[in-house]
Amino acid sequence: MESLEVFSIYVHEDSQVPVIYRDLKPNNILLGEQMDPKISNFRTACLIHADQTSRDGRVVGTYGYMPIEYVKHGHSSIKSDVFSYGVILLEIICGDIVCGFSDDKKEESLLIYVWRKWCDGTTLDMVDEVLPNINNHVKQIKRCIEIGLLCVQEDPRQRPNMSTVVLMLNSDTIDIRGVH
């Protein structure tokens, strides 16, 4: 997914006019011949000035991948795409999708389920068993879960930017501030 992260850094931080994608979800990520991700469906994207939010009055996107500040108030920012990226990361780890997830014991969303498992210290119980060599990568899996949870925090100011997400994913030595 590194190409996806690099793309997000460019459209959020390096472009002269940043773009908020607003509908980042697995269905809009296509895989090329070399399994490199390509973003599709830019119908919902909007241009913003750096460090700004967009509030154009219409909420577009897919529920489950949109943060609460966007769903409730129509405020989107580059942190909205960070939220969506975190949802996708957690979906990959859990092997389930946010729109259709149902915990057998409780009616809760995938994100609430992951937060609960994180707080209980039982995060490995939720990891998709089809992931190869889970037991050999416990530290990396827990780190990815923590990064995913940082991305989906309710307060957009607490979410990292995509360049920080990439640094955290690519280095074991980059310190991750704790998930609140």
N, C-alpha and C positions, 0 to 999 in steps of 0.2 A: 504494500500500500504506500510505499515511499513516494511514488510518482504523484499520488493523490495529495499527500502532505506537502510536497514541493509546489504543486499547483495551488493549493490553498494559501501557502505563504506568499506566492506571487500575487494572486488576486487580492489578498487582504493587505499585504504589507509593502510589496515592492512595486506594484502598479501605481502609476500617477493618479489614476482614479480607481480606488478600491471597488471591488464587486462583492456584493453579498449574494450568495447563491440561493439561499432560502428554501431549497428543496433537496438538500443532500441526503440521499437514501440509497440503499443497495440497488434498487431498480434503475437509478440514474447513473450508476457506475458500470461501464462496460469494460470488458477485458480484451486487450489487443492480442496479437499473435504471441507475444512474449509474456502474456499474463500481466501486462502493465495496465493499470486502471486508467480509464478515460471517462471524464465527466460528460454527461449528455443532458439534454433538456434544459436549456437556459431560459425558458419562457418566464420563469419566476424570478430570475436574477434582477438586481437593481444596482445602479452605480451610486456611490456615496462619496463624500469628502472624507479624508482621513480623520479618524477619531470622532466620527459622527454616527448617529443612528438614523434609520429611515423610518418614517411614519407616514406612509402614503394612504392609510385608511383601509387598505384591503389586506386581508391575511390570506396568503397563498402558500401552499406547501402541503405536507402530509403530516397529519396528527401523529404524535409519537416521536417525530423527529424535530418538531418545533418546540423551542423553549417557552416557558410560561409567560414571559414578558412579551413575547410576540403574539401568542394565542390570545391573551387577555387584553393587551393594550395596543397591539399592532406595532410595537417597537422592535425593529430588527437592526442588528449590527453584525460586525464580523464575529462577535461572540455567539451569535445565533448559529453560524456555521460550525463553530467549535463545539457547541452543544450537539449538533447533528452528528459530527464526527465521533464524539464520545459515545453516542447511542450505538453507532455502527460498530465501534470497537467492542463494546459490551455485548452486542449481538453475536459477534464472531466468537468471543470467548464462551458465551453461554450456549451457542448453537440454537438460538431461538430468535424470533423477531419481536420487536416492540409492539407491533400492531397485531395482536393475535396471541400474545403470551397469556397463559393462564396457569398460575400456580395451583396445583391440586388442592392444597390445604386452605388457601385464602384467595379471595378475589383481589389481587393486587397487580399493579403494572410491573413490567420487567425492571424498570428503574427502581421502584420501591423494593422489589425482591432483592436486587443486587445490593442496595443500600443496607437492607436488613441483614443479609449474609455478611456484608462487610463489618457491620457493627457487632454481629454475633461472633465474628472471627471464624466463620465457616465458609469462606469464599470458595474454597476448592470444591465444595459440594455442588456448586452451580456450574462448574466448568464442563463444557461439552466433552463427552468421553471419546469422541472421534478425533479430537486433537491428538497428534502423535506425541508419544513420549511425555505425557503430562508430568509424571513423577520426576523426570529429569529436568524439568523447567519450571518448578514450583515458584522460584524467586521471580523469574521473568513474567509468569502468568499473574502473580499477585501485583507486580509493578504495573502491568498493563491494565489490570482492574482498577488500581488506584488512579492511574492517568485517566481512564475512562470516567471515573467518578469525579475527578477534578473538572473534566470537560462538561459534565451535566449538572454542575452545581446550580442551584436556583438563582443565586445572585450572579449576573453576568460579569460583574467586576472581579469576582473570585475565580472565574474561568481563565486558564492560561491562553495566550495567543498561540497560533499554530506553529510558529518557529520554536516556542518553548516546548510544545507537545513533541515536535520532531526531536529536539535535543533530549528530552526525557526518554523517548522511546529508543533512541539510538545509543544511549550511554547509561551504563549502570552507575557511573560515578556522579551524575547530575542529581543533586538532592531534590527530592520531591517534598514540597511542603505538605503536611498532613491534610487529609480529606476531612472537612468539617461536617 
